[in-house]
Amino acid sequence: MDETIIALVNQFRSRPRKIFKDRILELMRQDDGLDNHLALEAHLLDLVAMVALAEQSLEELREQVSALTAPPGICGILTGFSRNGEIRAVVSAGGNQRIETAIMPDVDPSTLSIGDIVVLNHDSTCVLGCRGQYQAGEIAEFDHRLPNGKLILKDVGGIQLCVEPSATLADVDIKSGTKLRFSRDAAIAYEVIEEAEQNGFLNHMEDVSFSDVGGLSHQIEIIKERLFWPLRYPEHYRRYSIRPPRGILLTGAPGTGKTLLARAAIREALHMFTGNNGNANHRQNFLYVKGPEFLSMWVGETERAIRNTFRRAKDISIATSLPVILFWDEIESLIPTRGSRISSSIESSIVPTFLSELDGLTTEGQVVLIAASNRPDVIDPAMLRPGRIDFILDIPRPDRAAACEVFNIHLPKDIPYGRGNTQREIIDAAVSYIFREDDESTLATIMYRDGTRQSIRAHHLLSGAMVRNVCEKACMRALRRELITGQLPEDGSETSQKALFRDPHHGITTEDLFAAIDEECEAVMGVITPASIGDHITLPHDVDVIAVEPVLRGASHPFLAYQSEL
């Protein structure tokens, strides 16, 4: 195409004036070349396409500007409908304000439910659409339902609120004490909050039986008589007019087996209900509660948790027509003697709440409370009276015979024993070492306020938990010795196993147990003070310890050299 025409076309494109158009047409009439005409038409088509694309982009920009500059919509919560010739929506737009507004024709009212978030135009004159149900909100406790269907809730402060149930809660059977999510402004409850099980049922507990509890045969028989007989022979109890126990308190020093005994009792009761199938539906009839978990910094929360726990136990008993065993560990943390805490008066409301709920066990369902505490002296006396706690079972520290039973549990026959020693010989040696009364056995001397002194020895600290730790440490020492000396068989063949059993470094020895006992005792003595000594050894209640003097061991200690080798 002629360069003159191209220059004119470019000028016309930048400045579309009639003079350029007329000049282009004049030159085209003078030029009879077909190629120039076609080239110009193609060039003009490209220009038209560019203009169309620019117009499309301009339209998109107009839409974006229109959206950005449009008046804001208002979100509210649909609280109901009204009819005034047409269906209109009643919307909560914040606070106590209610707006009655029209619904856009393209919005089907049947798709809207009470509690939905709806969008209003900026003038709040009509509903433009729905954005689903409200997802936030506060948590309150359900109290009861009114005849008109509205719900009465109690918030954290105990204030009662009257709210409307959303469509999802309209026909739901809600139990008293259930937590609901609600909107305070809209006065609508939305959903039931499923609480995490802070107080787990038996399926969250370690599976133990009475055979795992050593040295407490007398206490086990009492538990069977007091707990299982009323469940197994209820008609005999009715015939003799004997009231089954409502509360059992297990007391004793830390580590003596209170919690273990209670768990074993619950497992045996479960098997009594379900045969040998421990995973049957009746596992829910056994509730394990840890006392300190209920303590809360918020006023009323501890009391609420106590009420909910007892209510749940009674509901389960009524629903299953079977007893519920409620095991409450470390119960002294919740019901201390009233007035004993100088800096706080929380127990003035917590203790009465617990006692009133415990008294209510005689009227609803069959619930048996098993409580455990190592400080019965700080429990409120009103808790310990007959009718609440029917009997107190003391779990003593192991004597010689009981210590042998506990060692038998934690040192079974199938583990390796070294240097020709049998299980019985090693256990007897360990028990004798713990209960010895010579000068070398003194760990510390305590002084009372009246000037008298008392020697502390290993058997004063002895507990089932201590025996378990001693056995684990002794086994670890034997295993460490095998690994360090390279005597652990890798192929697992029978020949290598027999050769290893003949090796003097193989298996647990009396020295391993003695060293583990010394190590455990020294660890305990390292944390004992005059203020805490009552938590570690059993002392008379009418004495006052003013000093604890540990006995320093020199190089002549019989097992220091042996320990240094490892």
C-alpha positions in Angstrom: 0.0 0.0 0.0 1.2 3.5 -0.8 3.2 5.1 2.0 1.2 8.3 1.6 -2.1 6.5 2.3 -0.5 4.7 5.3 0.6 8.0 6.8 -2.9 9.5 6.3 -4.5 6.4 7.9 -2.2 6.7 11.0 -3.0 10.4 11.2 -6.8 9.7 11.0 -6.4 7.0 13.7 -4.8 9.4 16.1 -7.0 12.4 15.1 -10.2 11.2 13.3 -10.9 14.4 11.3 -12.9 14.8 8.1 -10.0 16.3 6.2 -7.9 13.1 6.6 -10.9 10.9 5.7 -11.6 12.9 2.5 -7.9 12.9 1.5 -7.8 9.0 1.9 -10.9 8.5 -0.2 -9.6 10.8 -2.9 -6.3 8.9 -3.1 -8.1 5.5 -3.2 -10.3 6.7 -6.2 -7.2 7.8 -8.0 -5.5 4.4 -7.4 -6.9 1.5 -9.4 -4.7 -1.1 -7.7 -6.7 -4.0 -6.1 -3.8 -4.9 -3.8 -3.9 -1.5 -2.2 -7.6 -1.7 -1.6 -7.3 -5.1 0.0 -4.4 -4.1 2.2 -6.3 -1.0 3.4 -9.4 -3.0 4.2 -7.3 -5.5 6.2 -5.7 -2.7 8.0 -9.0 -1.1 8.8 -10.4 -4.4 10.1 -7.5 -4.7 12.5 -8.3 -1.2 13.7 -12.0 -2.2 14.2 -10.9 -5.3 16.2 -8.7 -3.1 18.4 -11.5 -0.7 19.0 -13.9 -3.6 19.9 -11.3 -5.0 22.4 -10.8 -1.6 23.9 -14.6 -1.1 24.3 -14.8 -4.6 26.0 -12.0 -3.6 28.5 -13.7 -0.3 29.1 -17.0 -2.1 29.9 -15.3 -4.4 32.4 -13.6 -1.4 34.1 -17.0 0.3 34.3 -18.5 -2.8 36.1 -15.6 -2.9 38.5 -15.9 0.8 39.3 -19.7 0.3 39.7 -19.1 -2.5 42.2 -16.5 -0.6 44.1 -18.6 2.5 44.4 -22.0 0.7 45.1 -23.6 1.5 48.4 -22.8 -1.2 51.1 -25.2 -3.9 51.9 -26.3 -4.6 55.5 -26.1 -8.1 57.0 -28.6 -9.2 59.6 -30.0 -12.3 61.2 -33.4 -13.5 60.2 -35.6 -13.7 63.3 -39.0 -14.4 61.7 -41.6 -13.5 59.1 -44.6 -11.3 59.0 -47.6 -11.1 56.6 -49.1 -7.8 55.5 -50.5 -8.8 52.2 -47.1 -10.3 51.3 -44.5 -12.3 53.2 -42.0 -9.9 54.8 -38.8 -10.7 56.7 -38.1 -9.6 60.3 -34.3 -9.0 60.6 -32.1 -8.3 63.6 -29.6 -5.7 62.4 -27.6 -5.3 65.6 -28.5 -4.6 69.2 -32.2 -4.8 69.9 -33.1 -3.3 66.6 -35.6 -5.2 64.4 -36.3 -4.4 60.8 -39.4 -5.6 58.9 -38.5 -5.5 55.2 -39.6 -6.9 51.8 -38.0 -9.9 50.1 -36.7 -9.6 46.5 -38.8 -11.5 44.0 -35.9 -13.7 42.9 -35.4 -14.8 46.6 -37.7 -17.8 47.5 -38.9 -17.2 51.1 -39.1 -21.0 51.6 -35.3 -21.2 51.4 -34.9 -18.9 54.3 -34.8 -20.2 57.9 -34.8 -18.5 61.3 -31.2 -17.8 62.2 -29.9 -17.3 58.6 -27.7 -14.4 57.8 -29.5 -12.3 55.2 -28.2 -9.3 53.1 -30.2 -6.1 52.9 -29.7 -3.3 50.5 -28.1 -0.1 51.8 -31.5 1.4 52.6 -32.6 -1.8 54.4 -35.8 -1.9 52.3 -35.5 -5.4 51.0 -33.7 -8.8 51.4 -31.2 -9.4 48.6 -30.1 -12.9 49.4 -29.0 -15.4 52.1 -25.5 -16.3 53.3 -26.3 -19.4 55.4 -26.6 -19.8 59.1 -24.8 -17.6 61.7 -21.6 -19.4 62.7 -20.3 -17.4 65.6 -21.9 -16.7 69.0 -21.7 -17.2 72.7 -22.0 -20.4 74.8 -24.7 -20.8 77.4 -26.2 -23.7 79.4 -29.7 -24.9 78.6 -32.1 -24.8 81.5 -35.6 -25.6 80.2 -38.1 -25.1 77.4 -41.2 -22.9 77.7 -44.6 -24.0 76.5 -44.4 -21.7 73.5 -41.2 -23.4 72.4 -38.7 -20.7 73.5 -35.6 -21.7 75.4 -34.3 -20.5 78.7 -30.5 -20.4 78.9 -28.1 -19.5 81.7 -25.0 -17.6 80.6 -21.6 -17.7 82.4 -22.7 -15.3 85.0 -25.8 -17.3 85.8 -28.2 -14.8 84.2 -31.2 -16.3 82.5 -31.9 -15.6 78.9 -35.0 -16.3 76.8 -34.1 -17.1 73.2 -35.8 -18.5 70.1 -34.6 -21.9 68.8 -33.3 -21.9 65.2 -34.8 -24.3 62.7 -32.2 -27.0 63.6 -33.2 -26.9 67.3 -36.9 -26.5 66.9 -37.7 -30.2 67.5 -34.6 -31.4 69.3 -34.9 -32.9 72.7 -32.3 -31.0 74.8 -31.3 -32.1 78.3 -30.9 -29.6 81.1 -27.2 -28.5 81.4 -26.5 -29.0 77.7 -24.4 -26.2 76.2 -25.9 -24.3 73.3 -24.4 -21.7 70.9 -26.5 -18.6 70.7 -26.6 -15.0 69.5 -27.3 -12.5 72.3 -28.4 -9.7 69.8 -30.7 -11.9 67.8 -31.8 -13.9 70.8 -31.6 -17.1 68.8 -30.0 -20.5 69.8 -28.3 -22.3 67.0 -26.8 -25.6 67.9 -25.8 -28.1 70.7 -22.2 -27.9 71.6 -20.7 -31.4 72.1 -18.3 -31.0 75.0 -14.9 -32.8 74.9 -14.8 -35.6 77.4 -12.6 -34.0 80.1 -13.8 -36.8 82.4 -13.2 -39.9 80.4 -15.2 -43.1 80.6 -13.5 -46.5 81.3 -12.4 -46.8 77.6 -9.9 -44.1 78.3 -8.4 -45.9 81.3 -5.6 -48.4 81.6 -7.0 -51.9 81.6 -5.9 -53.4 84.9 -7.3 -56.2 87.1 -7.0 -57.3 90.7 -4.2 -59.6 89.7 -2.2 -56.5 88.8 -2.6 -55.2 92.3 0.0 -56.7 94.7 0.0 -56.8 98.5 -3.6 -55.6 98.9 -5.6 -58.9 99.2 -7.4 -57.8 102.3 -8.5 -54.5 100.7 -9.5 -56.3 97.6 -11.8 -58.6 99.6 -13.4 -55.6 101.3 -14.0 -53.9 97.9 -15.6 -57.0 96.6 -17.9 -57.2 99.6 -18.8 -53.6 99.8 -19.0 -52.8 96.1 -19.9 -56.1 94.2 -22.2 -57.8 96.7 -24.9 -55.1 96.5 -24.7 -55.2 92.6 -24.7 -59.0 92.5 -27.2 -59.8 95.3 -29.6 -56.9 95.5 -32.5 -59.1 96.6 -30.5 -60.3 99.6 -29.7 -56.7 100.6 -33.4 -55.8 100.4 -34.4 -58.8 102.5 -32.0 -57.8 105.3 -32.9 -54.1 104.9 -29.3 -53.2 104.2 -28.7 -50.0 102.3 -26.0 -50.4 99.6 -23.1 -48.0 100.1 -23.2 -44.6 98.3 -19.6 -43.5 98.9 -16.3 -45.2 99.4 -13.1 -43.3 100.2 -9.7 -44.8 99.6 -6.9 -43.2 101.6 -3.2 -43.8 101.9 0.2 -42.4 101.1 1.0 -41.5 97.4 1.9 -44.5 95.3 0.4 -47.2 97.5 -2.2 -48.2 94.9 -5.4 -46.3 95.5 -6.0 -45.4 91.9 -4.9 -48.8 90.7 -7.2 -50.6 93.1 -10.2 -48.4 92.0 -9.5 -49.0 88.3 -9.2 -52.7 88.9 -12.5 -52.7 90.8 -14.2 -50.8 87.9 -12.9 -53.4 85.4 -14.1 -56.3 87.5 -17.5 -54.6 87.8 -17.6 -54.1 84.1 -16.9 -57.8 83.5 -19.6 -58.7 86.0 -22.1 -56.7 83.8 -20.9 -57.8 80.4 -19.1 -61.1 80.9 -15.6 -61.2 79.3 -16.5 -58.6 76.7 -14.9 -55.5 78.2 -15.9 -53.4 75.2 -19.6 -53.8 75.6 -22.0 -50.9 75.7 -22.0 -50.8 79.5 -18.5 -49.2 79.5 -20.4 -45.9 79.8 -21.5 -46.9 83.3 -18.0 -46.3 84.7 -16.9 -42.7 84.9 -13.3 -41.6 85.8 -12.9 -38.1 87.1 -9.8 -36.2 88.1 -10.5 -33.7 90.8 -8.0 -30.9 89.8 -9.4 -30.7 86.3 -12.6 -29.2 87.7 -10.9 -26.2 89.3 -11.5 -23.1 87.2 -10.6 -19.4 87.6 -14.1 -18.4 86.5 -16.8 -18.0 89.1 -19.4 -20.8 88.9 -17.6 -23.0 86.4 -16.4 -25.5 89.0 -19.9 -25.8 90.4 -21.4 -26.2 87.0 -18.9 -29.0 86.1 -19.7 -30.8 89.3 -23.4 -30.7 88.7 -23.0 -31.8 85.1 -20.9 -34.8 86.2 -23.4 -36.1 88.7 -26.3 -35.3 86.3 -24.6 -37.3 83.6 -24.0 -40.3 85.9 -27.7 -40.3 87.1 -28.9 -40.0 83.5 -26.8 -43.0 82.4 -28.0 -45.1 85.3 -31.7 -44.3 84.5 -31.2 -44.9 80.8 -29.4 -48.3 81.3 -31.3 -49.4 84.4 -27.8 -50.3 85.8 -25.6 -48.8 88.4 -22.9 -46.2 87.5 -19.6 -46.2 89.4 -18.1 -42.8 89.6 -14.4 -42.8 90.5 -13.3 -39.3 91.7 -9.5 -39.1 92.1 -7.7 -36.5 94.2 -11.0 -35.5 95.7 -9.4 -33.3 98.4 -8.7 -30.7 95.8 -12.4 -30.0 95.4 -13.8 -30.4 99.0 -11.2 -29.0 101.4 -12.3 -28.1 105.0 -14.3 -25.0 104.8 -12.4 -22.0 106.1 -9.0 -23.6 105.7 -8.0 -21.4 102.8 -7.0 -18.0 103.9 -6.7 -16.3 100.5 -9.9 -17.7 98.9 -13.4 -18.5 99.9 -14.2 -20.6 96.8 -14.8 -23.7 98.9 -17.7 -22.0 100.5 -19.7 -22.6 97.3 -17.9 -25.6 95.8 -18.2 -27.8 98.9 -22.0 -27.3 99.4 -22.5 -27.9 95.7 -20.7 -31.2 95.9 -22.4 -32.3 99.1 -25.9 -31.5 97.7 -25.2 -33.5 94.5 -23.9 -36.4 96.6 -27.0 -36.3 98.7 -29.1 -36.4 95.5 -27.7 -39.8 94.6 -30.1 -41.4 96.9 -33.1 -40.2 95.0 -32.2 -40.6 91.3 -30.5 -43.6 89.7 -28.0 -45.9 91.2 -24.6 -44.1 91.4 -21.8 -45.3 93.7 -19.0 -42.8 94.4 -15.4 -44.2 94.8 -13.1 -41.3 96.0 -9.4 -41.4 96.4 -7.2 -39.1 98.5 -3.8 -39.1 100.2 -4.9 -36.2 102.5 -8.1 -37.3 104.2 -7.3 -34.9 107.0 -8.0 -31.8 104.8 -11.3 -33.1 103.4 -14.3 -31.3 104.8 -15.8 -33.3 107.7 -19.3 -33.0 106.3 -18.1 -35.2 103.4 -17.0 -38.0 105.6 -20.1 -38.5 107.6 -22.1 -41.8 107.2 -24.6 -41.5 104.4 -22.2 -39.7 102.1 -19.0 -41.7 102.6 -20.2 -45.0 104.1 -16.7 -46.4 104.8 -13.1 -45.4 104.5 -10.6 -47.9 103.3 -7.0 -47.3 104.2 -4.3 -48.5 101.7 -1.2 -49.1 103.8 2.4 -49.1 102.7 3.7 -52.6 101.8 5.1 -54.8 104.5 7.5 -57.6 103.7 4.9 -60.0 102.3 3.2 -57.3 100.3 6.5 -56.1 98.9 7.3 -59.6 97.7 3.9 -59.7 95.9 4.5 -56.3 94.2 8.0 -57.4 93.1 6.5 -60.6 91.7 4.2 -58.5 89.5 7.0 -56.2 88.1 9.7 -58.9 87.9 8.0 -61.8 86.1 9.7 -65.2 85.7 10.2 -64.8 81.9 12.8 -62.0 82.1 16.4 -63.0 82.4 18.1 -63.4 85.8 21.9 -63.5 86.0 24.6 -65.5 87.8 22.4 -68.5 88.5 19.9 -66.6 90.7 16.3 -67.4 90.5 13.4 -64.9 90.6 12.6 -65.8 94.2 16.2 -65.5 95.4 16.6 -62.0 93.9 13.2 -60.8 95.1 13.9 -62.0 98.7 17.3 -60.3 98.6 15.7 -57.0 97.4 13.0 -57.1 100.1 15.6 -57.9 102.8 17.7 -55.0 101.6 14.8 -52.6 101.8 13.7 -53.7 105.3 17.2 -54.0 106.9 17.7 -52.1 110.1 21.5 -51.7 110.3 23.5 -48.5 110.5 24.1 -48.4 106.7 20.3 -48.4 106.1 19.7 -45.0 107.6 18.8 -42.5 104.8 18.1 -39.4 107.0 17.3 -38.3 110.5 14.2 -36.2 111.2 13.9 -34.0 114.3 10.6 -33.2 116.0 9.8 -30.0 117.8 10.0 -31.8 121.1 13.7 -32.7 120.4 13.2 -36.3 119.7 14.7 -37.9 116.6 13.7 -40.7 114.2 15.7 -42.5 111.5 14.3 -42.8 108.0 15.0 -46.0 106.2 14.0 -47.4 102.8 10.9 -49.2 104.1 9.5 -45.9 105.4 9.4 -44.6 101.8 8.3 -47.9 100.3 5.2 -47.9 98.0 4.0 -49.9 95.0 5.0 -47.1 92.7 8.5 -47.1 94.2 8.8 -50.9 93.6 7.7 -50.5 90.0 10.4 -47.8 89.5 13.0 -49.9 91.2 12.3 -52.9 88.9 12.3 -50.7 85.8 15.7 -49.2 86.7 17.2 -52.6 87.6 16.1 -54.0 84.2 17.5 -50.9 82.5 20.8 -51.4 84.2 21.0 -55.0 83.1 20.1 -54.1 79.5 22.6 -51.3 79.5 25.3 -53.7 80.7 24.5 -56.1 77.8 24.6 -53.4 75.2 27.8 -51.9 76.5 29.7 -55.2 76.7 28.3 -56.3 73.3 26.6 -59.4 74.7 23.1 -58.8 73.3 22.3 -61.5 70.7 21.4 -60.1 67.3 20.3 -63.3 65.5 17.9 -64.4 68.2 18.9 -68.1 67.7 18.5 -70.7 70.4 22.3 -71.3 70.5 23.1 -67.6 71.0 20.4 -67.3 73.7 21.8 -70.2 75.7 25.4 -68.8 75.4 24.1 -65.5 76.6 22.3 -67.0 79.6 25.6 -68.5 80.7 27.4 -65.2 80.5 28.0 -63.6 83.9 27.0 -60.2 82.6 23.6 -61.3 81.4 20.4 -60.8 83.3 19.2 -58.9 86.4 21.3 -59.4 89.5 20.9 -58.5 93.2 23.4 -55.7 92.6 21.1 -54.2 90.0 18.2 -54.2 92.4 20.3 -52.9 95.3 21.7 -50.1 93.2 18.2 -49.2 91.9 16.8 -49.1 95.4 19.6 -46.8 96.5 19.1 -44.6 93.5 15.3 -44.4 94.1 15.8 -43.6 97.8 18.3 -40.9 97.1 16.0 -39.3 94.5 13.2 -39.2 97.0 15.4 -37.9 99.9 16.6 -35.1 97.6 13.2 -33.5 97.5 12.1 -34.1 101.1 11.8 -31.0 103.3 10.3 -30.5 106.8 7.2 -29.1 105.1 6.8 -31.9 102.6 7.9 -34.9 104.5 4.3 -35.9 105.4 3.7 -36.5 101.7 6.5 -39.1 101.5 6.4 -41.0 104.8 3.7 -41.9 107.3 3.9 -39.7 110.4 1.7 -39.3 113.4 -0.7 -36.4 113.0 0.2 -34.7 116.3 4.0 -34.2 115.6 5.8 -31.3 114.0 9.0 -31.9 112.0 11.5 -29.0 112.2 14.5 -30.6 110.4 15.5 -33.3 108.0 19.2 -34.3 108.1 20.2 -36.6 105.2 23.0 -39.1 105.8 25.9 -38.4 103.5 27.4 -41.5 101.9 31.2 -41.7 101.5 33.4 -43.8 99.2 32.8 -46.8 101.5 29.2 -47.1 100.4 28.8 -50.7 99.2 27.4 -49.9 95.8 29.0 -46.5 94.8 31.9 -48.3 93.1 29.5 -50.6 91.3 27.4 -47.6 90.1 30.5 -45.8 88.8 31.4 -48.7 86.6 28.3 -48.0 84.4 
